[in-house]
Amino acid sequence: MKMLQIVCGKRLESEILAMFKKVGIKGYTVISGVGGSGVTGTVPGANHSADPDAHTNTLFMVALGYEATFLPQIVAALKELRAQHIQGHDDREIPLKVFLQPCEIII
């Protein structure tokens, strides 16, 4: 089993959800208002900002059991999404990072 983690800017959330639907992912966890710091800058997160319209990140977690066979299709869709958003940004980083880790259910 694998755990797919996608961290993206809030503005990409609906596109990620549409991609999930397109590739057949039905089970996932969404955590909105996530903050952090990286190559695209610092995002304070919902709990650290007095401004409700402040930019935040969203974290998606998808445990891939039988869906792991769809992993190449998921990765291709995420790369396509990234490529669409890089156009016009002079190849600057966009707020989209994807991680894949081993995952084991213990309870």
N, C-alpha and C positions, 0 to 999 in steps of 0.2 A: 504494500500500500504506500502511496505517496501523498504528501501534503503540498498543494499548490498555494502559494501566497502571492497575492497581487496587491501592491500598494500603488495607488494612483491619486491624482488630484481629483477633487470633488467633481469637477466638470467632466471627467471621463467616466464617472460612475454609471450613467445610463447606457453608455456604449459597451461597457464591460458586461452589464446585465443582458443587453441584447445579444452579445456574443455568446454568453452562457446558453441562452435560449436557442440560438442558432445551432450550436454544437451538441445540444442535448444535456447540458448540466442542469440537474434539478435540485441538487442538494448543495448548499453552501452557507457560509456565515459571512455577514457583512458587519463591519465595525466602522461607523462614521465618526468624523471629528478627530481623526488620528493626527498627531503632530510628529515632528521629527526634524532632522537636519541632514542634508546630503548635497549632492552635486547640483541640484536644482534650487537650493537655498534652504532657509529655515521656515518651517510651518509650525506655528505655535499650538495648533490643535484647539478644539472647541472649549476645553476646560481652562485654557490659559488666555483666552482673548475676550475682552469686553465687547468687541465688535461682532455681532451675530452674522455679519456678512463676510467675515474674515475668511481667507482661503484656508481650507483644511484638506486633509487627505482621507481616503477611504481604504480600509484593509478588507480584502476578500480572502477567505480561507476555504479551500475546496479539498476534501479528502477524496482521493482517487483510488477506488477499489477497482471494480470492473470498468469504470470510466477511464482507467489508465491506458486502455487501448486507444482512446481518443486523444491521448496526449499530443501526438504530432499535429493533429488538427487544431487543438487548442493553442499550441505554440505558434502555429502558422497564423491563426486568427489574431493573436496578440501582436505578432510581428507586423502584420498588415495594419492593425490599428496604430501602432507606433509610427510606421512609415507615413501614414496619412497625416499624423499630427506633426511630424518633423518637417514636412514640406512647408516652406515659408518661414522656418525658424533657423535657417542657416546652419543646420545640423547641430543646434544647441540641444542640450538635454531637455526632455519633457518629463513631467511628473508621472512616470510609469516604470515600475520595477517589478520583476517577476522572479520568484524563488521557488525551487522544488527541493523538498526534503523528504527523507524517509519518515514514515508515519506508522505507528503501531497503536491499535486500540487496546487499552489495558483495563477498561471498565465498560 
